[in-house]
Amino acid sequence: MSGRLLWITACVFGLAVGLGACGEASQPTSVLNNGVYVTSGPITYQLQVSRELNPYLTEDAQYVSGLPTGAGALGANQLWYGVFLWAKNQTKHSELTAHSFDIVDSGNHHYYPLQLNAGLNGYAWTPQLLPPAGQEPKLNTTASFGPTQGGLLLFKLPTAVYSNRPLTLEIFPPGGGKQGDISLDL
């Protein structure tokens, strides 16, 4: 009888662990952050990928093009960090995507993306008025076909952020409303 009770207990425990692992948190605290959906204002955003960029690699050199004047050189203690977002308007009205973002580290330091020239950088995130069911990046664009399939927010960060993890991307909707937060992996 005790063997049977032990077997039943083990099965119940296994079932509880298995069911507890079902689903994924909307705001993971691990590296499982890519693909997370958040809502900011009326728009749904998805983090496609975020990572440090190396401008000496062929792929990454494309991402750091179209920089504002004077922003091209990195200091000895700086790095390029790319956040690639996808957005969709799931309402029945045209809505504007966010144009204001920042990254906050655990020391409460705020970092802001550089304003890339979208004419020179086909990956650059640009605020769009999305019709119902519209998405950004728009279909059949460089960003939608690219390896990241997202619009680029490019940050110049100090290397000290490695000591101040985790990082959080804050998405501020135009006109106010609920801010969206996404945990970033670095």
C-alpha positions as CSV (number, residue, x, y, z in Angstrom):
1,M,0.0,0.0,0.0
2,S,2.8,2.5,0.8
3,G,4.4,1.8,-2.7
4,R,1.1,2.7,-4.3
5,L,0.7,5.9,-2.2
6,L,4.3,6.8,-3.1
7,W,3.6,6.3,-6.8
8,I,0.4,8.4,-6.7
9,T,2.2,11.2,-4.8
10,A,5.0,11.1,-7.4
11,C,2.4,11.3,-10.3
12,V,0.5,14.2,-8.6
13,F,3.8,16.1,-8.1
14,G,4.9,15.5,-11.7
15,L,1.5,16.7,-13.0
16,A,1.6,19.8,-10.8
17,V,5.2,20.6,-12.0
18,G,4.1,20.0,-15.7
19,L,1.0,22.2,-15.4
20,G,2.9,24.9,-13.6
21,A,5.3,25.2,-16.5
22,C,2.5,25.7,-19.0
23,G,2.2,29.1,-20.6
24,E,4.8,31.8,-20.5
25,A,4.8,34.9,-18.4
26,S,4.1,38.1,-20.2
27,Q,7.2,39.6,-18.6
28,P,9.8,37.0,-18.2
29,T,12.8,37.6,-15.9
30,S,15.1,35.4,-17.9
31,V,16.6,35.2,-21.4
32,L,13.2,34.0,-22.7
33,N,12.3,37.6,-23.5
34,N,12.2,37.4,-27.3
35,G,8.7,37.1,-28.7
36,V,7.0,38.6,-25.6
37,Y,3.9,40.7,-26.4
38,V,3.1,43.9,-24.5
39,T,0.5,46.5,-24.9
40,S,1.3,50.2,-24.7
41,G,-1.6,52.4,-25.4
42,P,-3.8,50.8,-28.0
43,I,-0.9,49.1,-29.9
44,T,0.6,45.6,-29.2
45,Y,4.4,45.4,-29.4
46,Q,6.6,42.3,-29.7
47,L,10.3,42.2,-29.0
48,Q,11.8,40.3,-31.9
49,V,15.4,40.4,-30.7
50,S,17.7,42.7,-28.7
51,R,21.5,42.4,-28.7
52,E,24.8,44.2,-28.7
53,L,25.8,45.1,-32.3
54,N,29.3,44.9,-33.8
55,P,29.7,47.5,-36.6
56,Y,32.6,45.5,-38.1
57,L,30.3,42.6,-39.0
58,T,28.5,42.9,-42.4
59,E,25.0,42.4,-41.0
60,D,25.5,44.8,-38.1
61,A,27.1,47.5,-40.2
62,Q,23.7,48.0,-41.9
63,Y,22.0,48.6,-38.5
64,V,24.4,51.4,-37.5
65,S,23.9,53.5,-40.7
66,G,21.9,56.7,-40.9
67,L,23.3,58.0,-37.6
68,P,22.9,61.7,-36.6
69,T,25.9,63.9,-37.2
70,G,28.6,63.3,-34.6
71,A,27.0,60.1,-33.2
72,G,29.0,57.6,-35.2
73,A,32.1,57.0,-33.1
74,L,32.0,54.8,-30.0
75,G,34.0,55.8,-26.9
76,A,36.3,53.2,-25.3
77,N,33.6,52.3,-22.8
78,Q,30.5,52.3,-25.1
79,L,28.7,49.8,-27.2
80,W,25.9,49.7,-29.8
81,Y,22.7,48.0,-28.6
82,G,19.9,47.2,-31.0
83,V,16.3,46.5,-30.0
84,F,14.1,45.2,-32.8
85,L,10.4,45.7,-32.4
86,W,7.3,44.6,-34.2
87,A,3.9,46.3,-33.6
88,K,0.3,45.6,-34.6
89,N,-2.9,47.7,-34.3
90,Q,-5.5,45.3,-33.0
91,T,-8.2,48.0,-32.6
92,K,-10.9,49.0,-35.1
93,H,-9.5,52.5,-35.5
94,S,-6.2,53.9,-36.9
95,E,-3.6,54.3,-34.2
96,L,-0.2,55.8,-34.0
97,T,2.8,53.7,-32.9
98,A,5.1,54.9,-30.1
99,H,7.8,57.4,-30.8
100,S,9.2,57.6,-27.3
101,F,11.3,54.8,-25.8
102,D,14.0,54.4,-23.2
103,I,16.1,51.7,-21.6
104,V,16.4,51.7,-17.8
105,D,19.0,49.7,-16.0
106,S,19.0,48.5,-12.4
107,G,20.7,51.7,-11.2
108,N,17.8,53.7,-12.6
109,H,19.9,55.2,-15.4
110,H,17.9,56.0,-18.5
111,Y,19.2,55.7,-22.1
112,Y,17.4,56.9,-25.2
113,P,17.6,55.7,-28.8
114,L,19.4,57.7,-31.5
115,Q,17.2,59.2,-34.2
116,L,18.2,57.3,-37.3
117,N,17.7,58.6,-40.8
118,A,15.1,56.2,-42.2
119,G,16.1,57.2,-45.7
120,L,19.6,55.8,-45.0
121,N,18.7,52.9,-42.7
122,G,15.8,50.7,-43.9
123,Y,15.7,49.1,-40.4
124,A,15.0,52.3,-38.5
125,W,11.9,52.4,-36.3
126,T,9.6,55.2,-37.5
127,P,6.3,56.1,-35.8
128,Q,3.5,55.1,-38.1
129,L,-0.3,55.6,-38.3
130,L,-1.4,52.0,-38.4
131,P,-4.8,51.2,-39.9
132,P,-6.8,48.4,-38.1
133,A,-4.8,45.2,-38.3
134,G,-1.8,47.2,-39.7
135,Q,1.7,46.4,-38.5
136,E,5.1,47.9,-38.3
137,P,7.5,47.2,-39.9
138,K,5.2,47.3,-42.9
139,L,5.1,44.2,-45.1
140,N,7.5,44.0,-48.0
141,T,10.0,46.4,-46.4
142,T,13.7,45.8,-45.7
143,A,13.0,45.6,-41.9
144,S,10.1,43.0,-42.4
145,F,12.3,40.8,-44.6
146,G,15.5,41.2,-42.6
147,P,16.8,38.7,-40.2
148,T,15.3,40.4,-37.2
149,Q,11.9,41.2,-38.8
150,G,11.6,44.2,-36.6
151,G,12.1,48.0,-36.6
152,L,15.4,49.1,-35.0
153,L,15.8,51.2,-32.0
154,L,19.5,51.9,-31.7
155,F,21.1,52.8,-28.4
156,K,24.6,53.9,-27.5
157,L,25.1,52.4,-24.1
158,P,28.0,52.5,-21.6
159,T,29.7,49.1,-21.0
160,A,28.8,49.7,-17.3
161,V,25.2,48.4,-18.2
162,Y,26.7,44.9,-18.0
163,S,27.0,45.5,-14.2
164,N,23.6,47.1,-14.0
165,R,21.4,44.4,-15.4
166,P,18.5,43.7,-15.9
167,L,17.6,46.2,-18.5
168,T,14.0,47.2,-19.2
169,L,12.7,48.8,-22.4
170,E,10.0,51.3,-21.7
171,I,7.5,52.0,-24.5
172,F,5.6,55.3,-24.1
173,P,2.3,55.5,-26.1
174,P,1.6,58.8,-27.9
175,G,-1.0,60.8,-26.0
176,G,-0.4,59.0,-22.8
177,G,-1.9,55.8,-21.6
178,K,-0.5,52.6,-20.2
179,Q,3.3,52.2,-20.8
180,G,4.6,48.9,-22.0
181,D,7.8,47.4,-20.4
182,I,9.9,44.6,-21.8
183,S,12.8,42.9,-20.0
184,L,15.9,42.9,-22.2
185,D,18.7,40.4,-22.4
186,L,22.3,41.7,-22.6
